[in-house]
Amino acid sequence: MQNSPNATELLRRGQAAARVGRREEARDYLRRAVELDPERVQAWLDLAGVEEDPDKKRLCFETVLSLDPQNEEAALGLEMLGYDAVRAPFQTTAEDELETVIAEASRRLERAVGPPPPDEVPLDDGVFYCANHPNVETVLRCNRCGKPICTRCAVQTPVGYRCRECVGQQQSIFYSGGTLGYVIGGALALVLSAVASYLMILIGAWFFALILGPAAGIGVAEAVRFAVRRRRSRRLWAVVAVAMVIGALPALLPALVSLWRLITLGLFLVLAVSAASARLR
């Protein structure tokens, strides 16, 4: 059987529209697909999944069975609609039971469509409304929970756009440190910075600051990480940076006697704080 390229494209678009709940548009695509290629079994099955009228669903399933008598999905669909595989109707006890069966059949058939293929291109005209701003149209969806989001709500991550709720959930898992971590990290950085700054004043050579500054900053950062058991906190780097500056203040008194000592301490402190902050981010 030769497959028409136009029918294939219509089938693809119909499946994509069905996945995002645009059933009327999906019906239009799939009806056109079966008109172009009446022997396309998958198109008839997908059309049955989006048809609202039970008789039209039945016609789709019967067509599938005429093309593929062993198709279990079509046989199941007929059975759930109240027909057996040879299309003999049975009587239901109540109208509400029939509606329940039809609804369950629709859900099962829609789930049977499965996730979109990796190479599927979204519909060009797919427009949704932001979940947080109902009046704002958007074509973006959170790639984690699937919620429609506008550009104000979207957060660009290394793996694509996500909503702020999903980003917050991921960060809450990543940042497991608490208030105690800030206290321990700040106190330790203050003491170590005071000792390192005083030793730098004793050395007094500015070129040593170029070497010892980054090394001291990395040493402080690693000591803090060890003290807080390597638990990450969102602002720990800022607390450590402030503590290092405060810890270096006592060393300013002996540094004031010489301009070069003051420059050496300033250079050392800038390099140390920068290295510690980068290490803890």
N, C-alpha and C positions, 0 to 999 in steps of 0.2 A: 504494500500500500504506500502510495506516495503522499507525503505530508506537505501540505501547502505552507510556505513560509508565512503567509499572512495569517493563516489559522494558528500557527505556532505562536506568533506574536500576540494575537488576540487571547489565546489561552494563557500565556504568561501574564498579560495585563489583568485578565480576569482573576487569576489566582492572587496576584499582588493586591488588588482592590479588596478581595474577600478577606485577606489577612488583617487589614486595618478597619474592617467593619463597614466598608462601602458596598453594601449588598446590591443596591440598585445598579450601580455602575458595573459591578462584577457580572450581574445577570446580562447586561447589555453586551459586554465583551464576549461572554461565553455563548450567548445565543448566536451572535455573529460567527463565532468560531465553528459551531456545529452546522451552521448554514453552509459555510465554505467547505467543511470537511465532515460530512455526516457520519463517517465511520471512525471518528476519533473518540475512543472509549473514555479517555481521561477527561475530555471536555464535557461529555455527558455526565460523568460522575461529579465533576465540580459544579456543573449547572444544577444538578439535583441538590447540592448542598446549600445553594443560595436561593432556590425557588421557594416562595412562600406558600403557593397553592399546592395542597397535597396531591391533587390530580396531576399537576405538572411534574411534581417529584416522581410520582408513579410512572409517568410516561418516560421520564429520563432513565429510570432504573430498568424499565422493560426494554428500552432501546439498547441499553448496555448488555442485557442478557441475550438479546437477539444477535448482538455482535460477538459476545463472549459468554456462552452459556455457563461457564464454570466460574464466573466472576462472583466471589463470595461477598464482596462489599455491596454489590447491587442486590443480591439475594437477601442480605441482612437488611438493607434499606427497605425493600418491599415487605419483609416480615415485620419490621417495626412500624410501618405505615398501616399494617392491617391486611397485608396480602402475602400469600405464600409465593414460592418461586415459580409456580405455574400460573400466577396472577389470578388465583381464585380468592375473592374477598371473603373475610369472615366478619361476623357481627361483633361489635364491641358493646360492652354493657352500658357505657355512658359516654356522653360527648366529651366530658372533661378528661376521661382516660385517653381518648384518642388524641386530644391536644397534647397531653403529656408525652405520649409516645412519639408524636411528630416532633416535639421540641427536643426530646432526647436524641432522636435520629439526626436532627440538624446539627446538634452539638458534636455527636460522634463523627459525622461526615466532615465537619469543618476541622476537627482535630486530625482527621486522617490526611488532610492536605499537607500537614507537617510544616516545619520551618522553611523559609525561603532558601533557595540554593545560594551558595557563596557568591556566585557571579551575577546574581540577579540585580538589575538596575532599578531603583525605585521609580515610580511613575513621575513624569515630569510635572504633571499638574496636581500632585498630591498636596493638598492644603489642609491643615488642621488648625485648631484653636488652642492656644497655650492653656495648660491646666491651671496656672496661677493668674493669668490675665485672659479671661474668657472672650474678650472682644478683640484680641490680637491674633491675627492669622500667622501661621508659621509652617515651615516645612521640616523643622527639626524635631527629632525625638531623642530622649535620653537613651544611650546605647546600652544601659544596664537594666532599667525598668520599663523602657518603651514609652514613657509618658511624653506627650507633646510639650515642647518648651520653646519660648521665644528667645531672642538674642539676649534679652535682659536676664533671663533665668538660666541660660546655658553657661556652663563652665567648661572651657577647653582643657582636656587632660591629654596625656600622652597616648591614650587609647581612644580618643574621640570626645564628642560633646556629651556631658552628663548634667543632670539636674543637681541643684544645690543639696537636696536631701541625700542623694546617693553619694555625693562627694563628702558630705558630713559624716555619713555612716562609715565610709572607708577611712576617713581621717581619724575617727574615734577609735578605730581598731589599730591604726598605725601609731597614734599618740596615746600611750598607755600610762604616762607619768602623771603624778598628781601634785598637789601643793607641797608636799614634803620634798619632792624632787627639786622644786625651785629653791626651797630653804637650804637644803644640803648643797646644791650646786652653787648657789650664790655665796654661802659662807666659805666653802672651800676655795672658790675662785678668788675671793677677797684676800684670804690668808696667803695663798700661793703668789698672787700678784704683788702683795706687799713685800714678800721675801725676795722675789725675782727683781723687783724694781730697786730695792735697796742694794742688792748685789750688783746691779747694772751701774748704779752710781759709784760704787767702790771701784769697779773696773774702769769706768770713765772714758773709754775709747769708743768714739761714735761708730767706727767700722765694725766693732763687735756687735753693736746693736743690730746691724743688718743680718748677722748670722744667728744671734741668740734670740732676737725678737720672734721670728716665726717658730723657732724650736720651743721657746717658752710657751707660746700660745697653744701649740699642739699638745704640749705636755699638760697644760692646765685643762684643756678640753678632754683629754684621755683620762685624767684623774677624776674629773667630774662624771664622765660616763661610767667609770668603774664604781664611783660612790653611789650613783643612782641605779646601779645594776643594769646599765645600758637601756633603761626605759626612756623613750623619747617623749618630750613635752614640746608643745607648739612654740612657746616663747623662751625656752631654756637658754638659747643662744643670747637673747637680749639681756636676760638676768645676769648671765655670766659676764657679758661685756661691760655692763654697768658696774658690777662688783669689781672687776679688774681695774677700772678707772678709779673707783673709790679707794681700792687697796693701794694704788700707786700714789695717792695724795701725800702720805707722810714722807715719801722720798723726795717731794718737791722742796722741802726745807733745805736739806744739804745741797740740792741741785741749784738753788737760787744764787749760790756764791759764785757760780761760773756759768757763763752763757753756753759754753760747749757742753757742760754737764746737763744743762736744761734741754738743749737740742738732742743730746744723746738719749735722755730719758723719754722725751717726746717721740722720737723715732722708734725707740724700743717699744713703747706702749702702743703706738699705732700698729706696728707690725704684729705684736703679740695679740692684741684684741681682734684684729682682722683674721688672723689664723685660727684663733679659738672659735670665733663666730662662724667662720666657714666650715669648721670641723663639726660643729654641733647643729648646723642647719639640716 
